[in-house]
């Protein structure tokens, strides 16, 4: 399943090998060494503790940062679980995304579009994930709003399932180009967590939850 993610989330980190785990071990070792030296110092010639005190303060600040980071991870984990639970309510409903990319799968690839102005000609161009044009379709300028592509390419064959991008060129009678807003539309089939992001499965691809702009009961 293709994942569409404009800004990939940070990958998870194994705590056992993280810098924070190393700092925690260093802090514990420092305390053991300091305690041992203080126990075995010469009473007539005590060691200068100013440097150790300064280091102790620094390590204490590190320990606080470690504890705060752990607390933040717990909070983020809880928020992620809450988002998953909330997003599961979208399953079975039609979702609209702020994206020109739609999935072609068991259902046609579907988009909505809005032309800012009154066009006399509209042309839709569909490209695959590599940027290759697979089909160009002339649309009725009086019936703008929703476009469904069944996967039929310009040579008559069907394109494979996957992610496809729509571009719409709308022009006036004078040939001036008009601004067009495009959104992809599909029914949500599942919800997954991937790379720190909540993703919605829609017609064979996955779209990020943050790109969701509308949800309806669907057809």
Buried (B, 14 or more C-beta within 10 A) or exposed (E): BBBBBEEEBEEEEEEEEEEBBEBBEEBEEBEEEBEEEEEEEEEEEEEEEEEBEEEBEEBEEBBEEBEEEEEEEEEEEEEBEEBBEEBEEBBEEBBBBBBBBBBBBEBBBBBBBEBEEEBEBBBBBBBBEEEEEBBEBEBEBEEBEEBEBEBBBEEEEEBEBBBBBBBBBBBBEEEEEBEBEBBBBBBBBBBBBBBEBBBBBBBBBBBBBBBBEEBEEEE
